[in-house]
Amino acid sequence: MEKKTILIQLDPDAHASVFDRVVAIDSKVNELFSYANVQPDQVRDLVHGAIFTRGPKDLKNTALFIGGGNVEKSEALLVKAVAAMVPEFGLRVSVLFDANGCNTTAAAAVRIAAKTLDLKDKKALILAGTGPVGQRAAMLLAKLGAKVLLSSRTIEKSKSAVVSLGKKMGDSPALSAIQVANDSELKIALEGVELVVSAGAAGVCLLPEKIRKACGNLKMVIDLNAVPPLGIEGTSVMDKGVIRDGVVCYGAIGVGDLKMKIHRAAIEALFTRNDQVMDAPEVYEIALNF
Ligand SMILES: NC(=O)c1ccc[n+]([C@@H]2O[C@H](COP(=O)([O-])OP(=O)(O)OC[C@H]3O[C@@H](n4cnc5c(N)ncnc54)[C@H](OP(=O)(O)O)[C@@H]3O)[C@@H](O)[C@H]2O)c1
């Protein structure tokens, strides 16, 4: 008889994310084990509890979800979780990493962009792309052939993000660092850009309306910030393909519907095999179904 599906949620925060728990239930998981305040040195024993109970052929019905509000802390849990598996004996379970929604949000934004624009060799600017969502969106856009500019208020921070992404991608990605600390630097960064993804912290406006309207090449903007003031002035958080001044606009809630679909589909996909580690590229593969 097919075993029940069990999702084991590892979260470094004081309370395991309610958001992630609701999505797990909506993704038809039979049993959800939620662990909060998880420290890296506790992960091995939690994973061993998952892999040493069911036989290899049933392990596809057990999976891990790594979430949490601090992406760096959650990344440390992911490293430990992968290291604790015993793949040589088939003793492993699939893992989905989506701390702070970074992978599902980036995948949704890039999928929407790819369905709207031909991205090959086109210039895309990720405003404040140094955060977890922006870096993942930059990586996915570069993989699709776009020429990606990743901005930060300091060139050191954007260069550091580009170097770290280059190491992860393993080839020579079409990624460049740029500093945007004032309006004149913003205007330079926008030259020839067709797609802007605004990935800055909540409540920070990064693209003033006047500058946006003066961008001759701009075809599409995606703002991931849902907290006023919005990242892209003069758009709406609800925008979902709304044309403003000849530019296709998406706001954070406009992206959110696809993000939720991807999140649920990724959880369902966990239970098809026991050998998956789903980070940004793997979550983007799921996004291709929408
Ligand atoms: N729709 C959804 O479901 C969903 C899910 C997850 C996230 N989000 C949203 O997506 C956006 C990106 O998320 P994230 O977690 O990657 O963002 P984050 O790490 O909080 O911030 C991204 C970047 O914003 C810049 N920044 C921070 N404070 C700033 C300030 N006061 N002024 C100007 N720039 C500032 C920083 O870049 P520099 O220091 O390099 O300039 C930072 O690296 C956020 O708005 C978040 O709320 C939406």
The ligand as a Gaussian input file, in Angstrom:
#p B3LYP/6-31G(d) Opt

LIG

0 1
 N        5.419000      38.553000      -3.551000
 C        6.004000      37.706000      -2.708000
 O        5.456000      36.680000      -2.406000
 C        7.372000      37.999000      -2.172000
 C        8.115000      36.988000      -1.584000
 C        9.410000      37.279000      -1.145000
 C        9.888000      38.579000      -1.255000
 N        9.094000      39.536000      -1.797000
 C        9.588000      40.921000      -1.937000
 O       10.651000      40.890000      -2.873000
 C       11.557000      41.924000      -2.576000
 C       12.958000      41.334000      -2.496000
 O       13.045000      40.434000      -1.412000
 P       14.443000      40.147000      -0.712000
 O       14.173000      39.314000       0.482000
 O       15.403000      39.668000      -1.729000
 O       14.837000      41.649000      -0.299000
 P       15.874000      42.213000       0.780000
 O       16.986000      41.245000       0.944000
 O       15.131000      42.648000       1.972000
 O       16.410000      43.547000       0.055000
 C       16.953000      43.511000      -1.256000
 C       17.928000      44.647000      -1.431000
 O       17.287000      45.912000      -1.210000
 C       18.298000      46.878000      -0.941000
 N       17.889000      47.769000       0.152000
 C       17.685000      47.441000       1.448000
 N       17.307000      48.527000       2.148000
 C       17.289000      49.562000       1.263000
 C       16.988000      50.943000       1.375000
 N       16.609000      51.489000       2.539000
 N       17.072000      51.707000       0.270000
 C       17.435000      51.185000      -0.928000
 N       17.715000      49.871000      -1.090000
 C       17.645000      49.077000      -0.006000
 C       19.574000      46.104000      -0.541000
 O       20.466000      46.211000      -1.647000
 P       21.826000      47.044000      -1.590000
 O       22.221000      47.186000      -0.156000
 O       22.755000      46.171000      -2.363000
 O       21.551000      48.341000      -2.260000
 C       19.081000      44.673000      -0.426000
 O       20.069000      43.721000      -0.762000
 C       11.083000      42.546000      -1.249000
 O       10.395000      43.737000      -1.525000
 C       10.171000      41.503000      -0.677000
 O        9.196000      42.062000       0.172000
 C        7.876000      39.274000      -2.283000

